[in-house]
Amino acid sequence: MTEFGKRLDGPGGRRVAPREPVLLTAALLTVGCSRPVILLDLSETGAQMQVHQPLRCGQQVWIKAPPIEVFGTVVWVEGEQCGIAFDESLPEEDLALLQATGSIVVNRRLSADEQLAGEDWKTGLAR
């Protein structure tokens, strides 16, 4: 068995859906709280994200990455990163839109914040 982001079946196991690296800002809402997050990778069944305020496994969340909104559950947390399993798979066209919007060449030497700043500069949002 697998969950998004973490293999539970050991080496050689397969994830439910292929992941695609992205770099997108989004809003994550929980009961009584909202916070900005950075989506780091995405598939039709879940996402990996960076959060600056702690979440806990099993927590129900609502992710808004306009124009997409999706409900899910936190399935793993390691420091400022976590994995979310979506309650329902993203429709193919919504997944393609988010992946195209957040498509990046991942530079592991830069933090997610630095990569976002570079993308903003490249697209003219930051000057």
N, C-alpha and C positions, 0 to 999 in steps of 0.2 A: 504494500500500500504506500502511496505517496501523498504528501501535502505540498502545497506550493512553497518552493524555496528550500525545503529540507527533505532529504530522502529518509524514509522510515524503513525501507526494505534492504538497506545495505548497499555495498558497491555493486555496480552493474544494473541497478534498478532504473526505472524510467519514470520521468515526471508525467503527469497527466497531460499537460499541454506545453508546447515549446515556448520559452521565454524570449523576449526581445528587449535589449537594453534601450532605455529611454531616459530622458531628463526633462521632467515636467513638474511644475508646481501644481499643487492641488490643495483642497481643503479637506480635512478629516474631522468629522463630527461624531461625538459620542454623547451619551446622556449627560447633559449639563456642561459640555465643553466643546469648543472647536479650536483647531490649531492648523497652521500651515504645515504641509509635508512636501517632500520631494519624491516623486515616483522615480525609481531607479531601473526597474524592469517590469515588464507587463506581459501577461498572457491572457487568454480568454477566461481562465479560471482563477487568476489572482495577480497580485502585485507585490513587489518588494519596495519598501520605501524608507526614507530617512525621516525620523521625527526627533524633535529636540525636547519633547516632554514625554515621560515614560508612558507606555501602554502595557497591558498585561494580556497574557494568553487567554483566549476565550472571550475577550471583550468584543462586543458588537460595535461596528463602525459604519459610517456612511461617508463615502468618498465622492467628492465633487471635483471633477476635472472638466470644466465646461467644454462642450455641451453634454458631457456624459456624467451620470450619477449612478452609483452602484452601492449596494449594501454588502457587507462581508463580516468576517470574523478574524481576529488576530490569531494566527496559528503558531508563530514563533517570534521571540524578541531577543536580540543580542545588542546590547548597548543602545545606540541611537538608530538601529535598523530593525525592521520587523517585516514579517510576511503576512499578507492578508489573503484569505481564501474567499472568493466572491460567493454570495448566496446563489446567484444564477450566472451562468456563463455570459460573457459579453457577446452581443451580436457581432458577427464578422465585420460588418461595416464600421461599427463603433471602435472595435479593436484596431482596424486598419487606420482609422482617422487618428486615434491617439498615438499609435506607433509612428505614423508619418509626421505628426506634429512634434513629437518628442524624439525623433530620430537623431542620433548623435554618433560620433565616433568617440568611444569611451577612452579617456586618457587617465589611466590609473594613478598618475602622479598628481593629478588635480583633485581637490575635494569636489563634492557635488555642488557646493555653493560657488566655487571658483568656475566650474564648468557652466553653471547657469549664468554667471556674470559674463562669461565669454560669449555665450549664445545671445544674451541681451545686447552686448556690444555689437556683435555681428549683424543682428537684425535691426539695429538702430534704436532699440529701446533704452539703451544707456549710452550717453555721450559725455 
